[in-house]
Amino acid sequence: MAFKSFRLHIVFRVLLLTLSIFVFYYSFSSNYVFTPVIVAAIIIFQAVSFIRYTDKTNRELANFLESIRFSDFSRTFNMEQMGASFNELNSSFNEVINDFQKVRAEKEEHFYYLQTILQNIDVSVVAYRSDGTIELINKAAKKLFQVSGLKNIQGLATLSLELVDTLLQIKPGESQLVKVQDDDDFLQLSIYATSFKIKDKTITLATIKNIQTMLEEQETEAWQKLIRVLTHEIMNSIAPISSISSTLFVSAASLNRNTEGQILLSPEDLDDFNQALHTINRRSEGLIHFVNTYRNLTKIPQPNFTFCKLSDIINNVANLMGEELQAADIKLELRCEPTNISFTADGQLIEQVLINLVKNSIQAMKEQSSGKIKINGFFNKRGRVTLQVSDNGPGILPDVLERIFIPFFTTKPSGSGIGLSLSRQILKLHNGSITAQSVPEKETIFTLTF
């Protein structure tokens, strides 16, 4: 039974129920036996049907509120053919649902937009609770820490306990610098933290960036500026001294007579004078050579980038250093896996870096028997082309290891202290880095990462 009006439907049901009650009362008072029972059953059926019909609106309203509560805006409400007031309620329900759908769609768009930015920026971002439970970690952080997923900050303990302690103890607004030696890579991590609350949870948001390359570049630029100033000032002072001493040395004999032709100095005094001039001139020339050598730190040629095969570079160095290694009775082991590793670089400059490292190893092991040098090429776990030069020599002490890349610093009596500095600059021009690890009396490893 369908009615277009909810009111008419209600009125009809009320009238029908009233009539049924009247029939029940009449049949009961007239002493009918079965008729009151049948009418009573009809009355009960009508009452239950009436209640269900009137509950339909309540159910629709409850479903509407439940949709809002659980953010289920995929539903629509249909209460048509129940009168004008219900048509208005039906329209209001659907308008509210549509508004919520629009708001939710906008929020989801903003969320995906921020997620896309967060996952694709090159800064590592980690959000975690006070107990270390990870709430969010982006792709850059996973790549930096070499993990596919991370549930708790404690999971980084295998990488660095200092890093874990810093992340758990860092205060909002603080910046910390943490050094991490990760197998073949040396990382200097700059960590900045902020915090916020979500309900009853305090979340720490940490941004982490490896600034090793940036620090090396700034250090190199500072040294280059200092060297330019020093060499310029030294050359301005030494060049005239060298020139004047050379001129005096050549004309000393002619200057030893006065205008009357008399000799001013005895032969012994003249020899001493010439010897002093020669010493001044020789030391001046030596200082000029010294300054010109250090000027090389500021005049490295720009790399001529070509597509190079890593195994070819390693073999070329082995051939060039073969005689020197044989003379020093040092074994050389070569390895490149996979053998087809290729990368863009200036092959000659990279060979020069390797030659310098091999020569340093030879000099370190000149008094040692059973010396061994290894040159190893491979992809490191971050997928970067890597070259390692290692030896089993006496090693480098920790306090010295920190200073070996500083210009002019050397532990060799005849060393200039620019070899490793030049190597670092060459690697910087290749957007790479060079690091050193050493265990005294066991092993020293220089790692070139591109």
Residue pairs with C-beta under 8 A, 6 or more apart in sequence:
2 81
3 9
3 12
3 81
4 81
4 83
5 82
5 83
6 82
6 83
6 85
6 86
7 83
9 53
9 82
10 54
13 46
13 49
13 50
13 53
14 50
16 46
17 43
17 46
17 47
17 50
20 39
20 42
20 43
20 46
21 43
23 35
23 39
24 36
24 39
24 40
24 43
27 35
27 36
27 39
28 36
57 79
57 86
57 89
60 77
60 79
60 93
63 75
63 77
64 77
64 93
64 96
64 97
66 72
67 73
67 75
67 97
68 96
68 100
71 100
71 104
73 97
73 100
73 101
73 104
75 97
76 94
76 97
77 90
77 93
77 94
77 97
78 90
79 86
79 87
79 89
79 90
79 93
80 86
80 87
80 90
118 125
118 136
118 138
119 138
119 139
120 139
121 138
121 140
122 140
123 140
123 207
123 208
123 209
124 138
124 140
124 141
124 143
124 144
124 145
124 207
124 208
124 209
125 136
125 137
125 138
125 140
125 141
125 205
125 206
125 207
125 208
126 134
126 136
126 137
126 138
126 141
126 150
126 153
126 167
126 205
126 206
126 208
127 134
127 135
127 136
127 137
127 203
127 204
127 205
127 206
128 134
128 135
128 152
128 153
128 167
128 203
128 204
128 206
129 135
129 201
129 202
129 203
129 204
130 202
130 204
131 152
132 152
132 153
132 154
132 164
132 167
132 168
133 151
133 152
134 150
134 151
134 152
134 153
135 203
137 149
137 150
141 150
141 208
142 148
142 149
142 150
143 382
144 187
144 208
144 210
145 156
145 159
146 159
146 182
146 381
146 382
147 155
150 156
153 164
153 167
153 168
154 164
156 163
156 164
156 167
157 164
159 180
159 182
160 178
160 180
160 182
162 178
162 179
162 180
163 178
163 180
163 189
166 176
166 178
166 191
167 191
167 193
167 204
167 206
170 176
170 191
170 193
170 204
170 206
171 193
172 193
172 194
172 195
172 204
173 193
173 194
174 192
174 193
175 190
175 191
175 192
176 190
176 191
177 188
177 189
177 190
177 191
177 211
178 188
178 189
178 191
179 186
179 187
179 188
179 189
180 186
180 187
180 188
180 189
181 187
181 437
183 380
183 381
184 380
184 381
184 386
184 388
184 447
184 449
185 380
185 382
185 435
185 447
185 449
186 212
186 433
186 435
186 447
187 210
187 212
188 210
188 211
188 212
188 215
189 208
189 209
189 210
189 211
190 208
190 209
190 210
190 211
191 206
191 207
191 208
192 206
192 207
193 204
193 205
193 206
193 207
194 204
194 205
195 202
195 203
195 204
195 205
196 202
196 203
196 205
197 203
212 433
213 428
213 431
213 433
216 424
216 428
216 433
217 428
220 421
220 424
220 425
220 428
223 297
223 406
223 407
223 421
224 297
224 298
227 294
227 295
227 297
227 298
227 407
228 298
230 294
231 291
231 294
231 295
231 298
234 287
234 291
235 288
235 291
238 284
238 287
238 288
238 291
239 288
241 280
241 284
242 281
242 284
242 285
242 288
245 277
245 280
245 281
245 284
246 281
248 255
248 277
249 274
249 277
249 278
249 281
252 270
252 273
252 274
252 277
253 270
256 263
256 264
256 265
256 270
257 263
257 264
258 264
265 273
293 416
293 418
294 407
294 408
294 416
294 418
296 418
296 422
297 407
297 418
297 421
297 422
297 425
300 422
300 425
300 426
300 429
302 429
303 345
303 346
303 349
303 426
303 429
303 430
304 346
304 348
305 344
305 345
305 346
306 344
306 345
306 346
306 347
307 342
307 343
307 344
308 342
308 343
308 344
308 345
308 347
308 350
309 340
309 341
309 342
310 336
310 341
310 342
310 343
310 377
310 385
310 387
311 336
311 339
311 340
311 341
311 377
312 347
313 347
313 350
313 351
313 354
313 377
313 387
314 334
314 336
314 354
314 375
314 377
314 387
315 334
316 347
316 351
317 351
317 354
317 355
317 358
317 375
318 332
318 334
318 375
320 351
320 355
321 332
321 355
321 358
321 359
321 362
322 332
324 359
324 362
325 331
325 332
325 358
325 362
325 373
328 362
328 365
328 366
328 371
329 369
329 371
330 361
330 362
330 365
330 371
330 372
330 373
331 371
331 372
331 373
332 358
332 372
332 373
332 374
332 375
333 372
333 373
333 374
333 375
334 374
334 375
335 374
335 375
335 376
335 377
335 378
336 376
336 377
336 378
337 377
337 378
341 377
341 378
341 379
341 385
343 385
343 450
345 430
345 450
346 429
346 430
349 426
349 429
349 430
350 387
350 426
350 430
350 448
352 426
353 422
353 423
353 426
353 427
353 434
353 448
354 375
354 387
354 389
354 448
356 419
356 420
356 422
356 423
357 389
357 423
357 446
358 373
358 375
358 389
360 419
360 420
361 371
361 373
361 389
361 391
361 393
361 444
362 371
362 373
363 412
364 391
364 393
364 394
364 444
365 371
365 391
365 392
365 393
365 394
368 393
368 394
370 392
371 391
371 392
371 393
372 391
372 392
373 389
373 390
373 391
374 388
374 389
374 390
374 391
375 387
375 388
375 389
376 387
376 388
376 390
377 385
377 386
377 387
377 388
378 386
378 388
379 385
379 386
380 386
380 449
384 449
384 450
385 449
385 450
386 447
386 448
386 449
386 450
387 447
387 448
387 450
388 445
388 446
388 447
388 448
389 445
389 446
389 448
390 443
390 444
390 445
390 446
391 443
391 444
392 442
392 443
393 444
394 440
394 441
395 438
395 439
395 440
395 441
395 442
395 443
395 444
396 404
396 436
396 438
396 440
396 444
397 438
397 440
400 411
401 436
401 438
403 409
404 420
404 436
405 420
405 421
405 424
405 434
405 436
406 417
406 421
407 417
407 418
407 421
408 416
408 417
408 418
409 417
410 416
410 417
420 434
423 434
424 433
424 434
427 433
427 434
427 448
427 450
430 450
431 450
432 448
432 449
432 450
433 448
433 449
434 446
434 447
434 448
434 449
435 446
435 447
435 449
436 444
436 445
436 446
436 447
437 444
437 445
437 447
438 444
438 445
